[in-house]
Amino acid sequence: MSSGYHTRWVVPEEHRESEEYRAAGRRMALAEAVYARRSALGWTPAERAGLAAETVESIEESGIDPTLPLIELLAAAFDSTVRIDPSHEPAMRFEAHAA
């Protein structure tokens, strides 16, 4: 983990319960999952998923809310199964289909 200032931030418990905080967490989980899978494959899913490169970039910058249609589209592009479990880290991940 980074040793920068951000590692010392503490989010008050009342903020963790807000919908805005939870929505930001979902966007970050999608961003991390897309980046991890795309990096593992060594390519961008933009063309295979029918998404513009700018859209993929926005996803990876936590700028797009994860909707079920988007998650399904990305899973198909990555030839993967998506796992979502907020009680574990990472909360969302794309796993390659078994060969």
KAFENRA-V818554 format. One record per residue. N is the residue number from 1. RES is the residue in three letters. NEAR is the number of other C-alpha atoms within 8 Angstrom. Layout:
# KAFENRA-V818554
n={N/N}
res={RES/RES}
near={NEAR/NEAR}
This chain:
# KAFENRA-V818554
n={1/2/3/4/5/6/7/8/9/10/11/12/13/14/15/16/17/18/19/20/21/22/23/24/25/26/27/28/29/30/31/32/33/34/35/36/37/38/39/40/41/42/43/44/45/46/47/48/49/50/51/52/53/54/55/56/57/58/59/60/61/62/63/64/65/66/67/68/69/70/71/72/73/74/75/76/77/78/79/80/81/82/83/84/85/86/87/88/89/90/91/92/93/94/95/96/97/98/99}
res={MET/SER/SER/GLY/TYR/HIS/THR/ARG/TRP/VAL/VAL/PRO/GLU/GLU/HIS/ARG/GLU/SER/GLU/GLU/TYR/ARG/ALA/ALA/GLY/ARG/ARG/MET/ALA/LEU/ALA/GLU/ALA/VAL/TYR/ALA/ARG/ARG/SER/ALA/LEU/GLY/TRP/THR/PRO/ALA/GLU/ARG/ALA/GLY/LEU/ALA/ALA/GLU/THR/VAL/GLU/SER/ILE/GLU/GLU/SER/GLY/ILE/ASP/PRO/THR/LEU/PRO/LEU/ILE/GLU/LEU/LEU/ALA/ALA/ALA/PHE/ASP/SER/THR/VAL/ARG/ILE/ASP/PRO/SER/HIS/GLU/PRO/ALA/MET/ARG/PHE/GLU/ALA/HIS/ALA/ALA}
near={3/4/6/5/6/6/8/5/6/4/6/6/6/6/8/9/8/8/6/6/10/10/9/9/8/10/14/11/11/14/12/11/12/13/9/8/12/12/8/6/6/6/6/8/12/11/9/7/10/6/10/8/9/6/9/12/8/10/14/13/8/12/8/7/9/9/6/6/6/8/10/8/9/11/12/9/10/11/8/11/9/10/9/7/9/8/5/6/7/10/11/14/12/13/9/8/7/3/2}
